[in-house]
Amino acid sequence: METILIRYRVRPDRLDEHLSLLGEVHEELVRLRPAGFRYLTLRLDDGRSFVDVAMGSELPGPLAALESFRSYRADLVERCEQRDVATFTVLGSYAMG
């Protein structure tokens, strides 16, 4: 299973828009329930920093086919002050899949 971690901070004037678009992605995933795919978004304590974790057999998995994700990605670079992408190897996990 591939895993990718994306960390980013959203510009203050774009936060409400970002939260709305992100919510639509998660709602569409809940409706479609793509098999073998996991997607987690964490909002950090500063309120503008986020961590997304996607897990699946081939990433980006079903995300590219989602209308909501295409809308979310359309101007993501402009909404963010900072963005880092990392792939990694899980060394240990308890009940995280």
Sequence and secondary structure as in RCSB ss.txt:
>XXXX:A:sequence
METILIRYRVRPDRLDEHLSLLGEVHEELVRLRPAGFRYLTLRLDDGRSFVDVAMGSELPGPLAALESFRSYRAD
LVERCEQRDVATFTVLGSYAMG
>XXXX:A:secstr
 EEEEEEEEE GGGHHHHHHHHHHHHHHHHHH  TT EEEEEE TTSSEEEEEEEESSTTGGGGG HHHHHHHHT
HHHHEEEEEEEE      SS  
